[in-house]
Amino acid sequence: MNDDDLRLLLLIRHFETALLDLFAQGLLSGTTHTCLGQEPVPVALRPLLHPDDFVFSNHRGHGHYLARFGDPAGLLAEIMGREGAVCGGVGGSQHLKRGRYLSTGVQGESLPVAAGTALHLAHHEPGRLACVHIGDGTWGEGAVYEALNMAALWRLPLLVAVEHNGIAQSTPTAAQLAGTIAARADAFGAAYLYVPADDVTDMRDLLDKPLTRVRDGGGPLVVEFATRRLGPHSKGDDPRSTVEVDQLRAADWHTRYAATLGPRFTDLDAEQRDRIAAVVRDVTGRAPVRERR
């Protein structure tokens, strides 16, 4: 674990924690979905995705955005509707567009869009890929299967990053998903990879060669990241028991690194906590975005 990776993990963690604090204080409106516990996925992918690749995110996408751009102030301003918002305050927490990055809160919507983008890349920008993030619950959407069918038939440069956190909104995966994700990929003849989302370096080692094959015309790759969701679905809607959540927190990367990295972790944790606190002070002090006419 190098310092840059640890800084990014901690940046995302403190950003998400700050959002929940702002909601608790009544300073944010609407809703939001944090990626607490799932931070290793975007951090591991960050150096493996090229600047000209496309990234399609979902409702739980703050970590994807921060790993791509390192811009907590622009993201918080967007969520709060303040000056400097990355999309002028009209996208909010879930619907962001910046360069070749797009997020949506509509489950399954991004996969057919990403497949179409991958088709364009295959013909006009060989060597590039489209990465689309979905959750285990998104396999209940028919558009996922239509997109995978086309991607496999046409051998599209598509990476399907499945963040399997064990719970779809408030329903445990075992109660809503028959069969396995691996079998679904195999049914379309798509490559499949299982990656425990714990150690960022180990994750990259597993992903490096398979992603090269995707870029080289090997067809789509479905990666199942085994991860954890520490927070509620949105702000307070978590049916899990305190005991279950405490068990997840005990296995969390933040707990593990705090115990094993000593002062190095303590210093970087404080650094990123202070950075986000400064961002919150800055953005909350900005004027609201003016209405466009």
C-alpha positions in Angstrom: 0.0 0.0 0.0 1.6 3.2 -1.1 0.8 6.6 0.3 -1.0 7.9 -2.8 -3.4 4.9 -2.6 -3.9 5.3 1.1 -4.6 9.0 0.7 -7.2 8.4 -1.9 -8.9 5.7 0.2 -9.0 8.1 3.1 -10.2 11.0 1.0 -13.2 9.1 -0.2 -13.9 7.8 3.4 -13.9 11.2 4.9 -15.9 12.7 2.1 -18.7 10.2 2.5 -18.7 10.6 6.3 -18.9 14.3 5.9 -21.9 14.0 3.6 -23.8 12.0 6.3 -22.8 14.6 8.9 -24.1 17.4 6.7 -27.4 15.5 6.2 -27.7 15.0 9.9 -27.3 18.8 10.4 -30.0 19.5 7.9 -27.5 21.2 5.5 -28.2 18.9 2.5 -31.4 18.2 0.7 -32.6 15.2 -1.3 -30.8 12.0 -0.9 -27.4 10.4 -1.3 -25.8 7.0 -1.4 -22.4 6.6 0.1 -19.8 4.0 -0.8 -18.4 3.5 2.7 -16.5 0.2 2.7 -16.3 0.0 -1.1 -13.5 2.5 -1.6 -10.8 -0.1 -2.6 -12.7 -0.7 -5.9 -12.2 2.7 -7.6 -8.8 3.2 -6.0 -7.6 -0.1 -7.4 -9.0 0.7 -10.9 -7.6 4.3 -11.0 -4.2 3.7 -12.6 -5.6 0.9 -14.8 -8.1 3.2 -16.5 -6.7 5.6 -19.0 -7.7 9.2 -19.4 -9.4 8.5 -22.7 -11.4 5.5 -21.4 -15.1 6.0 -20.5 -16.3 5.5 -17.0 -20.0 4.9 -16.3 -21.0 5.2 -12.7 -24.1 4.6 -10.7 -26.1 6.0 -7.7 -23.2 5.0 -5.3 -20.6 6.7 -7.3 -18.8 9.4 -5.3 -15.7 7.2 -4.9 -15.7 6.6 -8.7 -15.7 10.4 -9.3 -13.1 11.2 -6.7 -10.8 8.5 -7.9 -11.1 9.8 -11.5 -10.8 13.5 -10.8 -9.6 14.1 -7.2 -12.1 16.9 -6.9 -14.0 16.9 -3.6 -14.9 20.6 -3.7 -16.5 20.3 -7.1 -18.5 17.2 -6.1 -19.6 18.7 -2.8 -20.6 21.9 -4.5 -22.7 19.9 -7.0 -24.4 18.0 -4.2 -25.1 21.2 -2.3 -26.0 23.3 -5.3 -23.3 25.9 -4.7 -21.0 27.9 -6.9 -18.3 25.8 -8.5 -20.6 22.7 -8.9 -19.2 20.3 -11.5 -22.6 20.2 -13.4 -23.9 23.6 -12.4 -25.9 22.1 -9.5 -28.4 20.3 -11.7 -27.0 16.8 -11.4 -26.8 16.5 -7.6 -25.4 13.4 -6.0 -26.2 10.8 -8.7 -26.3 12.4 -12.1 -22.8 13.7 -13.1 -21.2 14.4 -16.5 -17.6 15.4 -16.8 -15.6 14.6 -19.9 -15.8 10.8 -20.4 -17.4 10.2 -17.0 -21.1 9.8 -16.6 -23.2 8.6 -13.6 -26.9 7.9 -13.3 -29.2 6.8 -10.5 -31.3 4.6 -12.8 -30.4 0.9 -12.2 -29.1 -0.8 -15.3 -29.3 2.2 -17.5 -25.6 2.7 -17.9 -24.8 -0.8 -19.2 -26.4 -0.5 -22.7 -25.0 3.0 -23.0 -21.6 1.7 -22.1 -21.9 -1.1 -24.6 -22.8 1.4 -27.3 -19.8 3.5 -26.3 -17.6 0.4 -26.4 -18.8 -0.3 -30.0 -17.7 3.2 -31.0 -14.3 2.7 -29.3 -13.8 -0.6 -31.1 -14.2 1.0 -34.5 -12.7 4.4 -33.9 -10.4 4.4 -30.8 -8.9 0.9 -30.5 -7.1 0.3 -27.3 -9.7 2.3 -25.2 -12.4 0.7 -23.1 -15.7 1.5 -21.4 -15.9 0.7 -17.7 -19.4 0.5 -16.2 -20.0 0.1 -12.4 -23.1 -1.9 -11.3 -24.1 -3.6 -8.1 -25.3 -7.2 -7.4 -28.9 -5.9 -7.3 -28.6 -4.5 -10.8 -28.8 -8.0 -12.2 -32.5 -7.8 -11.8 -32.7 -5.4 -14.8 -33.3 -6.8 -18.2 -31.1 -4.1 -19.9 -28.1 -5.7 -18.3 -28.6 -9.0 -20.2 -29.4 -7.3 -23.5 -26.2 -5.2 -23.2 -24.0 -8.3 -22.3 -25.5 -10.2 -25.2 -24.4 -7.5 -27.7 -21.0 -7.0 -26.0 -20.2 -10.7 -26.2 -21.5 -11.1 -29.8 -19.4 -8.1 -31.0 -16.4 -8.6 -28.7 -16.7 -5.1 -27.3 -14.0 -3.5 -25.1 -16.3 -3.4 -22.1 -15.4 -3.8 -18.4 -18.4 -4.6 -16.1 -17.3 -3.8 -12.6 -19.8 -5.5 -10.3 -19.5 -4.2 -6.7 -21.1 -7.1 -4.9 -21.7 -5.8 -1.4 -24.2 -8.4 -0.3 -27.3 -6.3 -0.1 -29.5 -4.7 -2.8 -31.0 -1.5 -1.2 -32.5 -3.4 1.9 -32.7 -6.9 0.5 -29.9 -9.4 1.1 -28.4 -10.7 -2.1 -29.3 -14.3 -1.2 -33.0 -13.3 -1.1 -33.0 -11.6 -4.5 -30.4 -13.2 -6.8 -30.7 -16.8 -8.0 -27.6 -18.5 -9.3 -24.3 -16.7 -9.5 -22.8 -13.8 -11.3 -20.1 -16.1 -12.7 -22.7 -18.3 -14.4 -24.4 -15.2 -15.9 -21.2 -14.1 -17.5 -20.5 -17.7 -18.7 -23.9 -17.9 -20.3 -22.9 -15.1 -22.7 -19.4 -16.4 -23.2 -18.0 -13.3 -21.5 -14.8 -13.5 -19.4 -15.3 -13.5 -15.7 -13.0 -12.6 -12.8 -13.6 -12.8 -9.0 -11.6 -10.1 -7.0 -11.7 -9.7 -3.2 -11.9 -6.0 -2.7 -9.5 -5.8 0.2 -5.9 -5.0 -0.8 -5.5 -2.5 -3.6 -2.2 -3.8 -4.8 -3.4 -7.4 -4.9 -6.5 -6.3 -6.8 -4.4 -4.5 -9.4 -2.3 -7.6 -9.9 -5.4 -9.7 -10.6 -6.9 -7.1 -13.0 -3.9 -6.0 -15.0 -3.6 -8.8 -17.7 -7.4 -9.3 -18.1 -7.9 -5.6 -18.7 -5.1 -5.7 -21.3 -7.0 -8.5 -23.1 -10.2 -6.4 -23.1 -8.2 -3.5 -24.8 -6.7 -5.9 -27.3 -10.0 -7.1 -28.6 -10.6 -10.0 -26.3 -14.2 -9.1 -25.6 -16.1 -8.0 -22.5 -14.9 -8.8 -18.9 -17.2 -9.1 -15.9 -15.3 -8.6 -12.7 -17.1 -9.5 -9.4 -15.6 -7.4 -6.6 -16.5 -8.9 -3.3 -16.9 -5.9 -1.1 -18.9 -4.5 1.9 -21.4 -1.8 2.3 -20.9 -0.3 5.8 -23.5 2.4 5.6 -27.3 2.5 4.9 -28.7 2.3 1.4 -29.2 6.1 1.5 -29.2 8.0 4.8 -31.1 5.9 7.4 -32.6 3.0 5.7 -30.6 0.0 6.9 -32.5 -3.1 8.1 -29.3 -4.9 9.2 -28.7 -5.5 12.9 -26.0 -3.6 14.8 -24.1 -6.9 15.3 -24.0 -7.5 11.5 -22.8 -4.0 10.7 -20.2 -4.2 13.5 -18.9 -7.4 12.0 -18.5 -5.7 8.6 -16.7 -2.8 10.2 -14.3 -5.1 12.0 -13.3 -6.5 8.6 -13.1 -3.1 6.9 -9.9 -1.8 5.4 -9.9 1.3 7.6 -10.0 -0.8 10.7 -7.3 -3.1 9.4 -4.9 -0.4 8.3 -5.4 1.6 11.5 -4.2 -1.5 13.4 -1.3 -2.4 11.1 0.2 0.8 9.7 0.7 2.7 12.9 1.7 6.4 12.8 1.8 6.4 9.0 -1.9 5.7 8.9 -2.7 8.1 11.8 -0.9 10.9 10.0 -2.5 10.4 6.6 -5.9 9.8 8.1 -5.7 13.2 10.0 -4.4 14.9 6.8 -7.4 13.8 4.7 -9.9 14.4 7.5 -8.6 18.0 7.7 -8.6 18.3 3.9 -12.3 17.4 3.8 -13.1 19.6 6.7 -11.6 22.5 4.9 -13.6 21.6 1.7 -16.8 21.6 3.8 -16.1 25.0 5.2 -15.3 26.4 1.8 -18.3 25.0 -0.1 -20.9 25.7 2.6 -19.7 29.3 2.6 -20.3 29.7 -1.2 -23.4 31.2 -2.8 -26.0 29.0 -4.3 -25.8 28.3 -8.0 -27.8 30.9 -9.9 -30.7 29.6 -11.9 -29.9 29.3 -15.6 -32.2 31.1 -18.0 
